[in-house]
Amino acid sequence: MTDYRLVYFSENRLPSSEIAQGLNSILEKSRSNNVMVGVTGALMFSVGYFVQVLEGPQAAVEATFERIQQDARHGDVQLVEFAPVAQRTFDNWSMAYAGRPEEASDDVADLAASSGFDPSRLDGDQLFERLRSRLLETA
Ligand SMILES: Cc1cc2nc3c(=O)[nH]c(=O)nc-3n(C[C@H](O)[C@H](O)[C@H](O)COP(=O)(O)O)c2cc1C
């Protein structure tokens, strides 16, 4: 069956004191849910934005994304790509995290102070590449 890849970004709505804990519970829930429906992917958190890649059967990816869009821990969810792919990239991860949750708050401060990451200026392929290379850096 053809796999699909969905890429989106969104704005964090977690207060900074709850980011590390929030990320942990998002990842825990994602991993247990995704494994049951054959979805894999990766999540990045940076400078107040989430970027996520979901891969898997079309219906499972859509149903997962529907739930994610309703989640009050983020907002202004912007879909950047949803297309069939020849093969998955994150097939070993029910949900990989590009960076360690306990360092998330420092990441945010550091990155905000330096580079000014703005996902709305990147297209789906660029976001995907950024997530992939960041994951490889931190693996
Ligand atoms: C940034 C972000 C990413 C998320 N990623 C996933 C995911 O990959 N899979 C998933 O099942 N839930 C994900 N969630 C959680 C969903 O929004 C929702 O809380 C969860 O799927 C509900 O699962 P339940 O019905 O089993 O309680 C994510 C939430 C946020 C804020």
The ligand as an SDF file (V2000), in Angstrom:
LIG
                    3D

 31 33  0  0  0  0  0  0  0  0999 V2000
    2.6960   18.8940   18.4260 C   0  0  0  0  0  0  0  0  0  0  0  0
    1.8500   17.6940   18.6720 C   0  0  0  0  0  0  0  0  0  0  0  0
    2.1220   16.4920   18.0300 C   0  0  0  0  0  0  0  0  0  0  0  0
    1.3330   15.3650   18.2430 C   0  0  0  0  0  0  0  0  0  0  0  0
    1.6050   14.2130   17.5710 N   0  0  0  0  0  0  0  0  0  0  0  0
    0.7920   13.1380   17.7160 C   0  0  0  0  0  0  0  0  0  0  0  0
    1.0250   11.9430   16.9770 C   0  0  0  0  0  0  0  0  0  0  0  0
    1.9560   11.8160   16.1900 O   0  0  0  0  0  0  0  0  0  0  0  0
    0.1610   10.9080   17.1830 N   0  0  0  0  0  0  0  0  0  0  0  0
   -0.8910   10.9850   18.0500 C   0  0  0  0  0  0  0  0  0  0  0  0
   -1.6380   10.0060   18.2050 O   0  0  0  0  0  0  0  0  0  0  0  0
   -1.1060   12.0900   18.7760 N   0  0  0  0  0  0  0  0  0  0  0  0
   -0.2950   13.1700   18.6290 C   0  0  0  0  0  0  0  0  0  0  0  0
   -0.5220   14.2980   19.3690 N   0  0  0  0  0  0  0  0  0  0  0  0
   -1.5650   14.2560   20.4200 C   0  0  0  0  0  0  0  0  0  0  0  0
   -2.9400   14.4580   19.8420 C   0  0  0  0  0  0  0  0  0  0  0  0
   -3.1670   15.8220   19.6460 O   0  0  0  0  0  0  0  0  0  0  0  0
   -4.0120   13.9030   20.8260 C   0  0  0  0  0  0  0  0  0  0  0  0
   -3.8480   14.5000   22.0890 O   0  0  0  0  0  0  0  0  0  0  0  0
   -3.8950   12.4140   20.9860 C   0  0  0  0  0  0  0  0  0  0  0  0
   -3.7440   11.7790   19.7510 O   0  0  0  0  0  0  0  0  0  0  0  0
   -5.1610   11.8700   21.6730 C   0  0  0  0  0  0  0  0  0  0  0  0
   -5.0260   10.4950   21.8200 O   0  0  0  0  0  0  0  0  0  0  0  0
   -6.1140    9.6160   22.6120 P   0  0  0  0  0  0  0  0  0  0  0  0
   -7.4070    9.8360   21.8730 O   0  0  0  0  0  0  0  0  0  0  0  0
   -5.5880    8.2240   22.5220 O   0  0  0  0  0  0  0  0  0  0  0  0
   -6.1350   10.1550   24.0300 O   0  0  0  0  0  0  0  0  0  0  0  0
    0.2490   15.4420   19.1580 C   0  0  0  0  0  0  0  0  0  0  0  0
   -0.0270   16.6450   19.8000 C   0  0  0  0  0  0  0  0  0  0  0  0
    0.7540   17.7600   19.5830 C   0  0  0  0  0  0  0  0  0  0  0  0
    0.4530   19.0450   20.2970 C   0  0  0  0  0  0  0  0  0  0  0  0
  1  2  1  0
  2  3  1  0
  2 30  2  0
  3  4  2  0
  4  5  1  0
  4 28  1  0
  5  6  2  0
  6  7  1  0
  6 13  1  0
  7  8  2  0
  7  9  1  0
  9 10  1  0
 10 11  2  0
 10 12  1  0
 12 13  2  0
 13 14  1  0
 14 15  1  0
 14 28  1  0
 15 16  1  0
 16 17  1  0
 16 18  1  0
 18 19  1  0
 18 20  1  0
 20 21  1  0
 20 22  1  0
 22 23  1  0
 23 24  1  0
 24 25  2  0
 24 26  1  0
 24 27  1  0
 28 29  2  0
 29 30  1  0
 30 31  1  0
M  END
$$$$
